[in-house]
Amino acid sequence: MNDGILSGPIDLDGPRRAPAAPLPRVAATPGLVIVQRATKAPLRVRSLAGAVLLVEDRRGVARKVRNEPGAFSVDGRAVELVPTAA
């Protein structure tokens, strides 16, 4: 008798993962300090244009990065950066 994980039928209609909670939306105001979650690098926002975020690192070197929801955190929480209100 084999009681392994694959010994019984697979339940393809079983419970599914719950949808993720929406991320808090934070205005990408110039000077805002964010952390790139993939690299843990602290960055300072210069501007946001469409999906392109212009940031500078702690040495003052500016670069462009893609603005993806959840790619950055503010105060330790993953966020979605949005344009500032005009």
N, C-alpha and C positions, 0 to 999 in steps of 0.2 A: 504494500500500500504506500503510495507516494502522496504526501501532503504538502508539496512545495507550492510556491506562489503561483505557478502556472499549471497546477494539477486540475483546476476546475475551469469551467467556462468563463470567458472574459465578458464582463458586463459593459458593453459599449454604450448603454443608455444610463449608466450610473451617474452619481452626482458630479456636477461640473464645478470648476473653480468659480468662485464669486467674482463679479466684475470689480475691478480696482476702483477705489474711491477716487473721486476727482482731485487733482492736485490744486493746492491753493495758488491763486493767480497773484503775481507780484509785478508791479510796474518796474520796468527796467530803467530807472532814473539814473542819469549820469552820476557817478561816484558811489553807487551801490556796490557793496562788497559781496561777492558770490563765491561759491566753491564749485569747481567742476568736479562732479561726482566720480567720474572715471579715473581722474588723476589725483584727486584731493588737492588740486592747486587752487589757492585763493587768487581771485581776479577782481578787478575793479571795472565796472561797466562804463564805457564811454558813450555808446549809442546802440540803438537797435533799429535796423532797417529791414523790414520783411523778415526773412528767416536768418539773416546775418547779424550776429552780435559782435560789435567791436569792443574788445576788452584790453586791459593792460595788466601785465603781471607785476609782481612786487619790485622788479627791477625797472619798471616803467616801459617795457617793451610792448608795443601794441600789436595785436593780431586779430584776425577775424575767425570766428568759430560759428558753427551751425547752432541755431537756437532750437533745441528739441525739448518738448515737455518732459520734465523729470531729469534732464541732463545736469541741472545745476541745483544747488541748495542754498538757502538763506537761513541763518541761525539753526543749522542742523536739520532742516526739513526740506525735502524735495519739493520743488516749485515749478510752475510754468511761468516763464517770463513773458510779459506782454508789453506792448508799447505804452508809453506814458500818455495820459489824457491831454489833449491839446487845449 
